[in-house]
Amino acid sequence: MNSPPRDTTAFVRTAIAAGAALFLVAGCTSQADARNAPLPRVAKADALKWAKDSTAHMAELTGAELLPGTAKVNWEQCVGENDEVAEDGRYSLFYYVYSPAPSTEHTPMVRKLRSELPGEGYELTSYREFKSAYASAVFRARDKRNDYSVEAETVGSGRTKPQRFSFAVRTPCLLPPGAKQQQF
């Protein structure tokens, strides 16, 4: 067997050394340090604008109409790993809006999102094509740059609630600008 070129060997040694250094640093970082890492600072109005823009963008990609009267804004408290709740104003946002798109369109819609959003920095986290009201269409992805997530899926049973398509977004825990981050 041929030995690897000299440059490759140096690269592998550097990669191993970097990995070992990262392991040592991560091993020395306490949970308290991770728990108290600085949160992204975003005003609620800016987070809501991002949510509305993102759902509109997903609808545009899929050719779907949105029903503005169905939009729901849910500001949620951030709950820590040990069930701690800060009193510094941190929040997360869950926002969704429905489309009247019929279930026959749900599979092409999630396929389109699956093909387009990875090119925009999203990592696919869940995917299923529409089969029935019990195995409906699902698309979920996470933005690798900021941990925001987007969702698109069939909602409603079709029997007691009309089947619609939902576009939704979730933010990670955010802190309003100017707020002092509480430490745990």
Residue, then its C-alpha position, 0 to 999 in steps of 0.5 A: m500500500n502506498s503511504p499518503p503524500r506528505d501534505t496529507t500526513a501533516f494535515v491528519r496530524t494537525a486535525i488530530a491535534a486540533g481535535a485533542a485540543l478541542f476535547l480538552v477545552a470542552g472537557c474543562t468547560s463546566q455546565a454552568d459556563a454553557r448554561n450562562a453562555p451569552l444569548p443572542r440579543v434580538a428585539k421581539a419586533d425583529a423576531l416577529k418580523w423574521a417569523k413573518d418573512s420566513t413563513a411568507h418565503m416558504a409559502e412563496l417557494t411552494g406557491a401557497e396562499l397564506l391565510p393571514g387571519t390564522a396567524k398565531v404569535n406565541w411568546e414562550q418563556c425559556v426553560g433551562e435544563n434544570d427547569e430554571v426560568a430566568e427573570d431577565g426577559r429572555y424569550s422564544l417565539f413560536y409563530y405559525v400561519y395556515s394555507p388552504a392548500p389541499s392535501t393533494e398539494h402537500t407532498p409537492m410543497v414539502r419536496k420543494l422546501r426540501s430541495e430549496l432550503p438546504g441551499e439557504g443554510y438549513e439542515l433537514t431534521s424531519y421529513r415525510e410526504f403526505k400519505s393520509a390524515y394519519a401520516s401527513a406531510v412534514f418538513r422541519a429544518r434548522d438554520k445552521r447559523n443561528d439555530y432558528s427552525v422552520e416547519a411546514e406540515t399538514v394540520g387537521s384531521g380532515r374529519t372534524k377539522p379541515q385539513r390545511f397546511s401550516f408554515a411555522v417557525r421557532t426561535p431559540c432562546l433570545l434576550p432583548p437588547g439592553a437586558k442584563q442576562q441573568q446567570f445561573 
